[in-house]
Amino acid sequence: MDSMLAILTLIGSVAALLFAYTRAKKVLRFPAGSDTMKKISASIHEGAMAYLKRQYRILVIFFVGMFCILLIMAAAGLLTWFVPFAFITGGFFSGLSGFVGMQIATRANARTAAACQKGLNKGLNVAFSAGSVMGFTVVGLGLLDISIWYLVLSAVFKLPIEDITSAMITFGMGASSMALFARVGGGIYTKAADVGADLVGKVEAGIPEDDPRNPAVIADNVGDNVGDVAGMGADLYESYVGSIVSACALGVIAFNKVESVDRLNAVVIPMLLAALGVIASIIGALLVKTGEDTRQSTLLHSLGRGTNTSAVIIAVAAFPLVWVTLGKEFIGIYFAILSGLLAGVLIGRSTEYFTADTYKPTQNLAEKSLTGSATIIIGGLSLGMLSTALPIIIIAVCVMAAYGFSGGFVDATRGLYGIALAAVGMLSTLGITLATDAYGPIADNAGGIAEMAGLDAEVRTRTDALDSLGNTTAATGKGFAIGSAALTALALIASYVEKVQQVGGDSVKLDMSVMNPAVLVGLFIGACLPFIFAALTMSSVGKAAQSIVVEVRRQFREISGLMEGKAEADYKTCVDICTKASLQEMILPTLLAIITPIVTGLILGYNGVIGLLTGATASGFVMAIFMANSGGAWDNAKKYIEGGNHGGKGSDAHKAAVVGDTVGDPFKDTSGPSINILIKLLSMVSIVFAGLVVNFHIF
């Protein structure tokens, strides 16, 4: 029976990949515009692919090294032999999802600009279709990896369900490792180029955004793809897979004492829920269309029609799924799923309120630019801090509701299983949620191509409308990822406790009280870790941006006729600077995330690791929300001014807003979104190395 249910999950993955394929074919049928537009698009594609090739060469070394370490641990009896191979497949599929997204995004940018010549709806159609390729590739590959591993380990090797979920957690670790490298490296690249281009081009030289005279303009457009497409794709693949495998792992133990329920059904429910989400997302994606109204509220309504429809379908379909697999006695599990789905929608609305320029918070932030850069920076920091309260309340209510509905006050493990399913419910419609996120960088690139190719001002107005909406949907997507990260991290902490007990048996003495010094020290280390991680990534963006600023100033000074438009800028040098800097700077933050829980465990023991994971989850969730919302609000405040408010483009208010936006860039696109990967990777590394920690810790 469980194999048949897993086959349904496999069918869901195939449906997602087929839909992604049809959308890709649709995008490639659109014309790519003039020869100039094609040339610019080709330069962006070439730079993006060159970056990915160099990044993957570094990652191969890392993954081979980790594979060897895991093989040694398997030989020592600390892991099963399947774990090293599961780790590799998780990393491979995570990287592949980003690669596919990059391929289509760098081919859709010129096509979106060309379509905007015919109308706003045409441009949205191309950009959203390309975003759908990314969204459905991520969910399709994620479900493919999960279902194949489950079927092979259960049907071919006949492994106990505990060993199956242990291996599945490990490919979650592989996906998280790849995602962190991709998110950090891509985020450093894109924001270094963006900050450098804006500070010298818009603020110092006074030329428009995406002006072809700016030497960093191609690097900036390449960065949109390596950070916000490839990096984001690997990131949300990891979020999606992590939520499913953590729920599967808890499903093993949630119904151990209930004879009326086959616990294998509890393991496959998260997989089936995700498969249903594919169908719901396809239906929702087909409903997205708009007219020629460029107001953000109208465009938000167009995308909201698709995402809300998908959410309603899941809300309805999950009820019979739970009834059939677990029985009416445990129908409370359905309401746990519903609480996660609702929490995701509410976090999205909260993010939209604090970051969209159609609402007061961002409009008031834009007004602060009238008194200079300092006041808009202070206002953005304040807005971001304030914006953390509502998501915290939403997640808190969701956790308590999911725990209670699932019967957690009777059986704690069942309550934790409900929390894990809430995370799956939140990400069940990721196909369309990610599509609304991924289309933003494509629209941003389209605007750059329209500017560089000298298209009509009306085309740029349309691409700017799509780009501004993309900033809001990107912030909303980050809210989904961060919210699900908090729920998934809680489930993974529970899985870690279970793994420690499984490995150590009667020798394990869990003491999770804050009066235990090991737990308390672990809490402090964990709470500090997101700050150190954010500091490293912010510093990396600053270093790389400095190099770009120096290079752009040099070219403006030394290339005769560049500012007059009579000479061509040296774009390749800026692309090369960003590539080298981002690949060098991504290594330390990522290794920190992998090494810290192992070292902490070997010194403080498993109780110390539990403290570390708890502290990192609490502070990381708050900090990720703060950084994502501050950055999104600064960006849209700038767009609000560029729309003609407070003096419009070129005014002193606009220059102040550009400075605010440059501060917010690494907040929202580098450090903030990387933190949600960090808190899950810490847990997954801890689970994989639990045997080592239990057997060899000092305290």
N, C-alpha and C positions, 0 to 999 in steps of 0.2 A: 504494500500500500504506500509506504513512504517513498519507494522508488518511483511509483507512478506520479506521486505529487511532485517529486523533484523533476520529473520529465516535463510536467506542466510549466515549471519554472524555466526549464531549458527552452520550451516553446515561446515563453514570454521574451526571453533574450533574443531569440531568432526574429521575433516580430519587431523588436526595437531596432535591431541591426538592419533589417529589410527596410523599415521606415526611414532610417538614417540614409540608406543607400538611395532610395527614391528621391529624398529631399536633396541629396548631393547632385543627382542627375538633373533635377529641376533647376538648381542654382546655376549649374554649368551651361544650361541652355540659354541663359540670358546673355545679351551682348555685353562685352567688357568696355565699350566706349571707344574713344579715339586712340590713335597710336601713342599719344603722349600719356594718356591714362594707363594704357597697357604697360608702357615702359616703367612708369612709377610703381605700378602694382608688382611688376616683375622684380624691381629692385627691393621692395619690401619682402617679397617671397624669398628672394635669394639670401637676404640678411637673416631672416628668421630661420631658414633651413641651416645656414652656416652655424648659427648659434646652437641649434638643437644637436647637430652632429658633434660639436665640440663638447657640449654638456654630456651627451650620452657616452662619449669616450671616457670621461671621468667617472660616470656612474657605473660603467662596466667594471672598473677596478674596485669600486666600493662593494658592488653586489657579489663579485667573485670572492672578495675577502670575507664578507659576511657568510657566504655559502660555505666556505671552508670552516669557519668557526662553528657554524651550526652542525656541520658534518662531524666535527670533533666531539661536540656535545652529544650527538646521537650515538657515536661510537662508545662514549662513556656511559651511556644509558640514561642521560638526562633528558633526552628528547626521542621521539619516534623518528625513523628514517625518512618519513614523508615530509617532515617539517622543513628541511633545507630547500626541497623542491617547491613546496608551497610558497615559501618566501620569494623565490625567483619568479614564479608565475604572477604573484601579486604585484611585484614591481614592474614586470613586463607589461601587463595589461593596463596598469596605471599610466605608464609612459606612452603606451600605444594610443590610449584615449586622447592624451594631449597632442600627440603627433597627428592624428586624424583631424582633430579640431583645427590645428594649425594649417594643415593642407587646404582645408575648405575655406577657412577665414581669409587666407592670403590670396585666394582666388575670387572671393565674393566681394572684396572691398571696392574694386573698380566697377564691378557689376551693380553694386548698390548705388554708387554715385551716378552711373549711367541711368539707372532706373529712376532716380530722383529727378532726372530731367523731364520725365513723363508724369511725375506725380508722387505725393507722399506715400500713398498706399502701395505703389509699385516698389518704392524703396524699402518700406517696411516688409513687404512680401519677400524680397530677396534677402535682406539682413536676417529676418526671423527664420526663414527657411535654412539659412546657413547656420544660425544658432541652434536650430533643431538637430542638425547633423551632430553637433557637439553633444547636446543633451541626450539624444537617444543612443549615441555611440557609447557614452559613459555608462548608462544603465544597462545597455545590451552586453557590453564586455564584462561588466560587474556580475551580472546574473549568469553569464556564460562561465566565468571562472568558478563561481560558487557551485552551480549545478553540476558541472563536470566533475569537480573534486568530490562532491557529495556522492554522485553516482558511482564513480570509480572506487572510492574507499568503502562504500557500503555494499555495492553489488558485486564488485570484482574481488576486492581484498577481504570483504566480510569483517571489517574492523568493528570493534565496539563503538557505540555512538560517542563515548567520551573521547576516544582517540581521533575520531572524525572531526569533532568540533575543535580539538586542540590544534590539528593541522590547519583548519580553516582560520583560526585566530592568527596563525603565523603568516598566511598570505595577506591578512590585514596589515601585519607589520611590514611586509614588503611593499604594499601599496602606500602605507603611511611614509615610509622612508623615501620612496620615489617622489611622493607628493611634496614632502618638505624640501627636498632638493629643488624640485621644479618651481615651487611657490617662492622660495627664498631667492634662488638664482634669477628667475624671471622677474620677480618683484624688484630686485636691485637694478636689473637692466632697465626695465621700463621707467622706473621713477628717476634714475640717474639721467636718462635721456630727456625725460619730460621736464624735470627741474632745470637742467642745464639749458634746454631750448627756451623755456619760458623766461628765466631770469635774464639771459643775455638778449634774446630776441624781442620779447614783448616789453620787458621793463626797461632795459638799457637802450636798445636800438629803436624801440617804438614801432616795430614792424608787426603785421598781423600774425596770429597763430597759423602754423603750417605754411608760412611763406617760403617759397623755394630758395630764397636768398639765405635762409637760416641753415648752416651746415649740419645742425643736429636734427633736422626735420625728418629725414629718413630713419635715423636711429630711433626717434620718438615713435614713429609709426610701426617700426619693427617691434619696439618694446610693448606696444599695445597687444601684439600677438604672443610674444614669448611669455609675458606676464599674465595678461588677462584672458588668454585663450589656452595655451599649453599648460601654464601653471595652474590656472583655475580648473581645467579639465582633470588634471591629475589630483588636485585638491578634493574636488567633489566626488571623484571616483572613490577616493579613500574614505570620505565621509559616508558615502552610500554603502560601500562594502563593510566598513567598520560597524555601522549600525546593525546590519543584517547578521554578521557573524557573532557579534556580542549577544544579540538576542537568541541566536541558535545555541550558543554555549550555555546560556542560562536556561534555555528550554530543556536541556538534558536533566537538570536537577529540580526544575520547578514542580514536576508532578510525580516525583519518585514515590510518594506515599499515597497516591490516588490510583486505585486499581481500575477505575472506570475509564481512565484516559491513557492512551498509548503515548508515551513521552516522545516517540519519534514524530508524531503529529505536531507536538509543541515545537520541535526543532525546525520543521519545514514551514510552519505558519509564516515566519518572517519572509521566507523566500517566495511563498505564494502571494503574500501581500504586495511584495515588490513587483511580481509579475502582473498582478491586477493593476498596479500603478502604471505599468507600461501602456496597457489598453486605455486607461483613463487619460493619460497624457497625450496619446495619439489623437483621441477625440477632441481634447481641449486645443491641441495645436492646430487642428483644422478649422477652428472657430476664430482665429486671430486675424482681424482685418480692420482697416480704418478708412476714414475719408481724407479730406485735404486740410482739416483743421490741425494746425501745428501746436495748439495748446497742450501742455503736458498732461493736464487732467483728462483730455479726450484720448490721448495716446495710452495713458495708464488704464483707462476704461477698456480699451481694445485688448490689451494684454490681460487685464483682469478677467475678462470674459472667458478666456481660455483656461487660466489657472484656477479660477473659482469653479468652473464646470468640472475640471479634473478632480478637485477636492471633494465636490459633492458626489461624484461617481464612486470614489473610494469610500466615502462615508457610508454609502448605501451597500456597496459590494462586500465590505469587510464583515458585515453582520452575518450573512449566511456562511461565510468562510469560517468564522469562529464557531458558529452553531454546529456545522457539519463535522469539523475536526476535533473540537473539544467537548461539545455537548452543551445543552442549555444551562447546565449547572454552573458553567464557567463563562457565561455570556458577559460577565463583567470585564473580561479581557477585551471585548469589543469596545467598551467605553474607555479603556486605557488607550487603545489605538486612536479613538476619536479625540481624546484629550491631546495627544501629540499632534494630530492633524490640525486641530483648532489652535493649539499653541503656535504652530508654524505660521498659520495665517495671521494671527495676532502680532507675532514678532515682526512679520513682514509689514503689517500696517503701522506698527510703532516706528519701524525704520523709515518707512515712507513719510510719516508725519515729521520726523526730525530732519530728514535730508532733502525732501522734494521742495522746489522753490514755489510751489503752489500753496504752501502752508506758512504760517507765521514764523516758526523758529528760523528757517533759512532766510526768509525775507527780512526779519529783524537782524540777522547776522550780516546780510548784505548792507543794511543801513549803517552798521558799525564801520564800514569801510570809508565813510565820509570823513572820519576823524583819523584815518591812517592805518598803517599795517598793524601797529601794536594792538589797537582796539579790536580789530577783526580776528587777530590770533587769540587774544584773551577770550573773546566771545565764542570762538569755535571750540576752545578747550572747555569752557563752561558748558556749552551745549552738549558736547560729547559726554561729559561727566554726568549731567542731568539725565541724559537719554538712557543711562544704564538701569535706572530704577524700574521702569516698566517691563523690560525683558526679564529682569530678575524676578519680579512678581509673577509674570506669566509662567516662567519655568518652575518657580516654587509651587504654584497652584497645580501645574501640570504634573509635577513629581508626586505631590500628595494625592491628586486625583487618580493617577495611574496606579500608584501603590495601593490605594484603598479599593478601587474598583476590581483590581486583580486578586484581592484577598490577602494583601500583604499583612494586615493586622491579625490574620489567622496563621499565615505561613509566609515568613519574610522572603524566602526565595521566590515565591510566586509573585510577590509584590515587586521585587527587583526585575523579574521577567516582564511584568507589565510596564515598568519604566523603559526597559529596552525596546519593547514593542511600540511605545509612544514615540521613540526616536525613529523607528522604521516608518511609523505613520506619518511623521513630519516630513520624511524624505521620500515617501512612496511616490509622489508625483514629481520626482526630480527631473524626469525627462523634459517636461514643459517648463519647470522652474529654472532649470539650467539654460534652456533655450532662450528665455527672456533675459537671462544674465549674459550669455555668450554673444548675443547679437549686438550688445553695446560697443565692444571694441571694433566690430566690423563697421558700424555706423561712424565711429570716431575716425577710422581709417578712410572711410568714404569721404568724410568732410575734408580731410587732409588732401586727398587726391583731387577733390573738386577745387580746392584753393590753389594747389600747385599747377593744375591743368588749366586754370583760368576760366572755369565754367561760370555761368550766369549766377548772380547773387541769390536768385531764388532757389537754386540748387543747394547752395550753402545753407540757406535758411532751413530747408527741409532736412539736410543732414544734421544740422545743429539741433533741430527738434528731436530727431531720433537719438542723437548722442546724449542730450540732456536727459531724456527718458532712460537711456542706458545707464547713466550714473545712478539714477534712483533704483532701477531694477537690479543693478550690480550690488548696491548697498543692501537691498532686500535679500538677494541671494546669499550675501555674506551673513545676514541675520539668520537665515535658515541654517546655513552651515555651522554657525557658532552655537545656535540653540541646540541643534542635533548633537553637536560635539559635547555639550554639557551633559545631555541625557546619556549619550553613548559612553562617555567617560565614567559616569556613575555605574553603569552596567559593567564596564570593564574592570572597575575596582572590585565589584562583587565577584567577577570571574577570577580575578587575581587571588582573592581570599580563598575561593574554592580550589584553585590550582595549588596553592600553598598547602592546604589541608590534604589534597590528594597526593602530593609529592611527599610530604613529611609525615603523614599519618599521625599516630599518637604522640610523636615527639614535638609536634607543633603546639605552641602555647600562644595563642592570639591574645593580645592585650591592646585594643584600639582606643583606650582612654587617653585623653590629653594629659593626664597625670603621668603617663608613661613617658620618660624623657626621650626615648627613641622616637616615639610618635610626634612629640612636640618639636624636636629638632627637625624631623622630616617635614612637618608642617611649614616651618620657617623656610627650609630649603625650597620646598615646592612653591610657596607663595612668592618667593624671590625670583624663581626661575623664569616666568614670563617677562619680568622686567629686564633681566639680564639678556634674554633672548631678543626682546624688542630693542634694547640698547645696541646690541651687536648689529642687527639688521638696519636700524636707523643710521648708525655710524657708517655702515657699508654704503648706503645710498649717498650719504654726505660726501664720502671720499670719492666715489665714482662721479658724482655730480660736479665736484670741484674740477676734476680732470676735463669734463665736457665744457664747463664754463671757460677754462683756460684755453681750450682748443678753439672754441667758437670765437672768442675774442681775438685769438691769433689770426684766424682766417679773415675776420672782418677787417683787421688791421693790415694784413699782408697781401691779401688777394685783391689786386687792383680791379676796380669796376664791379666788385661783388655787390656792394650796397646799392649801386645804380642798376643792377640787374643785367649788366653787360658781361659778367663772367659767372661761371658755374662753381658752386661750392664743392669742397672735397667731402662728400657724404661718407665715403667708405672709412675714413679715419675715425670719425665719431662712432660708427658702427663697431669698428674694431676695438676702440677704447671701452665701450660699454660691455662688449662680449668678454674681454679679458678680465675686466674688473669684477663683473658679476660672478664669473666662474671661480675666481679666486676667493671672493668674499663669501660664497655660499657654503663653504666647507665647514668652517668653525661652528656656526650656529647649529647646523644639522648634527654634527658629531656631538655637540653638547647635549642635544636631546636624547641621543642614544646612550652615551656614556654615563650621564648623571644617575639614572635609576639603577644601573648595574653597580656603580661605585657606592652609591648610598646603601644599596642592599647588602653589599659585602661588608660594609662597616657597621651599619645600624640594624641589619637584619630585616626580615619581612615586615615587622611592625613599623620600622622606620620608612619603608617603601610605601606602606599604606598612608602614612602621614604625608609623604611627599606627593603622592597622587592626589590626595584630598586638597592639599594646599594649592597645587598647580591648577586643579580644575576650578576652584573657587576664584582665585585671583586672575587666572587666564581668561575665564569667561567674561568677567567684568571688564578687563583691559581690552579684550578683542572687540567688544561692543563699543566701548568708548572710542577706540581708535578708528573703527570703521565708520561710525556715525559722524565724528568730527571731520574726518576727511571727506565724506560724502557731502556734508553741509557746506564746507569751504568750497568744494568744486562747484556745487550748484548755486552758491551765492555769487561766484564769479560769472556763471552762465546767466544768472538773473540780471546782473549788471550789463552784461554783453547784449542782453535783449532790449536795452534802451533805458533801463532804470538807473537813477543816480548819476546821470551823465553819460552812460554807455561806454563803448569801447574807447580807449585812449584817455579817459578822464583820470583824475587822481584817485578817485574811488576804485576804478578798474585796476589801476596799478597796485593799490593796496590789496585788492581781492586776489590778484595774481600771486602776490607774496603769500597770502593765506593759503591759497591752493597749493603752492609748492611745499608748504609745511605739511599740508594734509595728504599730499600724494603718497609718501612712504607710510603714513598712518593707515590709509585705507587699502593700499594695494601691495604693501610689502609686509610690514610687521603685524598689523591687525589680523589679516586672514591666515597668516602663518601660525598664529598662536592656537587656533582651533585644531590644527594638525598636531601641534606640539603636545597638547594635553592628552590626545588619544595615542600618539606614538609612545609617550612615556608609559602608558598602561600596557600597551601591547608588548613593548620591550620587556617590561617587568614580568608579564605572563610567560614569555618565551624563556627568560632566564631565571624563572622561579626555582627550578631544580638546583641551579648553581648557588643561588642565594640561600636556600634552605640548608644546603649541605656545608657551606663554607663561610658563613657570616661570622663577624668578630663578636658583636654584642647581641 
